[in-house]
C-alpha cells in the first residue's frame, strides 16, 4: 500500500517533537493502515499486528525531540515495524518452546491420581472464572472457546455482529486471565492442558 507523503510532514514531526498531540494524531492517522498491514503480514496475526502497530507509534511518540532528526518517516516506520514484528515472533517462538518443555516435563512425571485431583480443581477454578463473566461475554466464550464455533457462527446464533463477538471474546479472555492470575498454579496447568 503506497502512502502519499504528507505535504507538511517535516512540520508535523517538529510539532510532535514539541509535544503537539494533534500533530502526532495526524501522523498516526496517515500511517496507521500501512504499519498495521505490514505488521499483520509479517506476523500473520491481526491481533499481533494491532499490538505491534501500537508499539511502533508509542516508540515514535517517545522519541520526543529526536523526532526532528527523522528525514524519511515512511522508511523509519517501515524499519521499526519490521524490527518490532521480528521481536514479537522471537518472543512467541521462545514462549512456544517453553510451553512444549513444560508439557513434556509434566507428561514425563505425572501421577494419574494426583493429576485427576489437580485437573478437577483446575476445571472448578476455570468454571468459577467463567461464571463471573458478564452474560454476553460468557455466552461468546462458551460458544467460541468451548463449543468451537467461529465468530461468524456465534454472531449469527446470538444475533450480534462478528466484530461485537470478537470484542466480547477479547474482554472475556482478559477477565479470565486476570481472575486466574490469583491462581497461578491453575493458570499454568490450564496452559499445559490447553483448556484456557
KOLKE-111446 format. One record per atom (N, C-alpha, C): x, y, z; residue in one letter. Coordinates in steps of 0.02 Angstrom, whole numbers, plus 50000, padded with zeros to 5 digits. Layout:
N
XYZA...
***
This chain:
196
500424994150000X500005000050000X500455006250000X500365010649952X500765016649947X500435022149988X500825025150032X500575030650073X500805037150042X500345041450026X500515047949997X500845052150053X501465054450040X501805058350093X501395064450112X501425066150176X501075072050199X501435078350174X501065083150150X501365089250124X501795092650176X501565092750238X501925096150291X502195091250343X502445085650319X502685080350364X503245082750410X503715086450383X504265089050424X504005093550479X503535097850461X503245102350511X502875098350564X502515093250543X502145088950591X502635085450638X503195083050612X503695079850654X503975084650705X504115090750684X504375095850730X503845097550784X503215098150763X502675099650811X502585093950860X502625087750834X502555081950878X503145081650927X503745083250902X504345083350944X504255088251002X503855093550990X503735098551042X503145096551087X502855090651074X502315088151116X501615089451090X501545091551028X500895093050999X500525086450982X500015084851021X499645078551012X499245078450948X498985084250927X498605084450864X499045082850804X499655085350805X500115083950751X500275076450750X500385073550808X500515066350813X499915062450786X499315064650804X498705061150781X498665061150705X498865066750675X498855067150601X499345062050572X499945061650601X500435056750578X500165049650587X499865048450644X499585041850660X499055039850609X498595044450596X498045042950550X498295041850479X498825045250460X499105044450393X499455037650385X499815035550437X500235029550430X499965023250464X499425023950502X499165018150540X499065012050494X498685012950440X498505007250397X499125003850369X499625007650349X500225004750320X500605000550372X500685003350432X501044999750484X500664993450503X500004994050513X499594988250532X499634982750479X499584984750415X499604979750360X500264976150359X500814979850366X501474976750366X501564972050426X501364974250485X501444970150545X501014963850541X500404964550516X499954958850509X500224953850458X500494956450403X500784952050352X501374948250379X501804951550417X502404948350443X502254943150498X501764944650540X501604940150596X501034935350580X500674936850526X500094932850506X499564932650560X499494938150596X499004938650650X498774945950656X498114946850651X497844953650659X497944956150730X497864951850779X497964953950849X498684956150860X499164952250835X499864954150841X500004960450802X499704960950742X499794966850701X499564973150737X498994972650772X498734978350810X499204980250867X499434975250904X499894976550960X500544979750936X500814977150881X501444979850854X501334986950830X500774988250798X500624995050774X500624999950833X500304997950887X500295002350946X500995003350974X501394998050975X502084998550999X502505003250956X502405002750889X502795006950843X502635014250854X501985015850860X501805022850869X501975025450939X501955021050988X502175023051055X502925024651054X503295020451020X504015021651013X504145028250978X503755029650926X503825035950889X503685041850935X503145041450973X502965046951019X503505048151071X503795042551096X504295043151149X504965045951124X505055046351059X505665049451033X505715056751052X505135059851064X505125066851085X505525071251038X506005075051064X506405079551023X506775075950966X506915069550975X507255065650924X506855065050859X506205066350862X505795066050801X506035070850748X506315076450769X506555081550722X507125078950678X507455073650701X508025070850663X507795066050608X507165064050608X506925059250558X506845062850491X507185060250440X507145063350374X506635059850329X506525053450340X506055049650299X505615045450346X505035048150364X504605044750413X504355038050387X504195037750323X503945031550293X504465025950302X505095027450288X505635022450295X505735020650369X505735025750412X505815024550484X505285019750509X504655020950492X504095016750515X504145009750486X504355009250424X504425002650393X504944998350429X505525001350443X506064997750478X505854996150549X505555000950584X505334999750653X504814994250657X504334994350610X503814989250609X504114982350597X504594981950550X504924975550537X505284973050599X505654977550632X506034975550692X505564973350749X505024977050760X504544975250812X504214968550797X504064967350733X503744960950712X504224955150724X504854956050706X505354950750717X505424949350792X505434954650833X505474953650905X504874949850932X504284951550907X503664948150929X503684940750909X503924939350849X503964932350826X504474928450867X505024931650885X505524928250927X505234926650996X504874931651025X504564930451091X504074924651087X503674924451034X503194919051026X503544912351020X504084912150982X504454905850974X504734903451041X505004908051081X505264906251147X504714903851193X504134907251191X503574905251234X503324898351213X503284897151148X503054890651123X503534885151144X504184886551137X504694881551156X504644880151231X504564885451272X504494884551344X503884880551362X503334881851327X502704878351340X502784870851323X503134869451268X503244862451248X503664858851301X504184862251326X504614859251377X504214857851441X503804862651460X503394861951520X502914856051512X502604855551453X502144850051439X502504843351441X503084843051409X503474836751408X503664834651478X503894839351519X504084837751588X503484835551628X502914838651616X502304836951652X502084829851634X502104828251570X501884821651547X502354816251572X503014817751571X503514812751592X503424810851665X503234815551708X503234814051779X502544814251811X502014812851775X501354813551804X501144807551846X500694808851892X500394803751934X499644804151921X499344798551897X498644798851873X498154800951928X498224798551989X497764800452042X497834807852059X498454809852068X498584816852082X498364821252024X498484818851963X498294822651903X497534823551900X497164818451918X496434818851918X496184824151967X496474824252026X496274829152077X496434836252054X497044837052028X497254843652004X496824845951946X496674841351901X496254843051843X495554845151865X495264841651913X494604843651939X494624850551971X495144851752011X495224858352043X495304863751990X495694862251939X495814867051886X495164868751850X494784863651832X494144864851798X493674868851843X493684867451907X493254871051954X493414878551954X494064880151958X494274887151959X494104890551893X494224887051837X494054889851772X493304891151766X492914886351789X492174887151786X491944892951830X492264893851888X492104899651931X492244906051894X492814906251860X493004912351823X492514913651766X492304908351731X491824909151676X491154911651703X490934909051760X490294911151789X490294918451810X490884921251824X490934928251845X490894933051786X490964930451724X490944934751665X490244937751656X490204943751627X489554946451607X489214941651558X488544941751556X488164936851519X488394935951446X488454941451408X488634940651337X489354938151328X489804940451371X490494937951367X490504930451381X490114928351431X490074921251448X489794917151390X489264919751359X488954916151303X489454915551245X489794920951229X490274920951174X490854916151190X491104916351252X491654911951271X491454904551264X490864902951289X490624895951287X490544893751214X490224897951173X490104896051103X490754895451063X491194900351071X491794900351029X492354896051057X492464896551122X493044893051150X492884885851171X492294884751198X492144878051222X491774873851169X491334877051130X490974873251079X491314873651011X491814878051004X492214878350943X491894881950884X491384886150897X491084889850843X491544895550820X491494897350756X491854903150731X491464909350753X491804915150751X491484921350771X490844922650732X490864921150666X490274922350624X489694917950645X489844911650662X489314906950683X489014909150750X489454911150797X489214913450862X488804919850854X489034924250809X488684930550797X487974929150771X487924924350726X487264922650699X486814919750753X487084915550795X486694912450848X486464917550901X486894922450915X486744927350967X486434933750938X486364933950872X486084939850839X486514946050852X487174945250845X487654950650853X488094950950792X488474956350785X488954956750730X489574952750749X489934950050699X490554946350714X491064950650751X491084957050736X491544961550771X491374962150845X490724962450860X490494962650930X490684956150966X490604950650932X490784944150961X491534943950975X491934946450928X492664946650938X492844951050998X492504956751005X492634961251061X492454957851127X491874954551129X491674950951190X492174945451207X492424941951156X492904936551168X493554939351197X493804944851169X494414947951195X494324949951268X493754953051283X493634955251351X493554949251398X493224943951374X493144938051416X493824934951433X494254934251382X494914931351394X495334935651441X495274942251433X495634946751478X495394945951550X494734945551559X494444944651626X494654937951656X494634932651615X494824926051640X495564925951660X495984928951619X496704929151637X496804932851702X496444938551710X496504942451772X496294938351832X495744934751827X495494930651882X495994925051898X496254922051846X496694916251855X497404918151878X497574924551872X498234926651898X498284925651973X497704925752007X497704924452079X497764917052093X497724912952042X497804905652048X498344903551999X498954905852010X499484904851961X499624897551945X499564893251995X499684886151981X499144883351935X498534885851942X497984883751899X498084886451829X498294892751823X498404895751757X498934891751718X499464889751752X499994885851719X499724879151694X499314875951734X499034869451714X498554870351655X498164875751656X497694877051601X498084877951535X498644881351538X499044882351478X499314875551455X499564871651501X499844865051483X499314860651451X498724860551480X498194856151455X497784859351399X497944865551381X497604869151328X496854869851342X496664870551406X495964871551423X495764878851419X496244883251423X496104890351425X496214893551358X
***
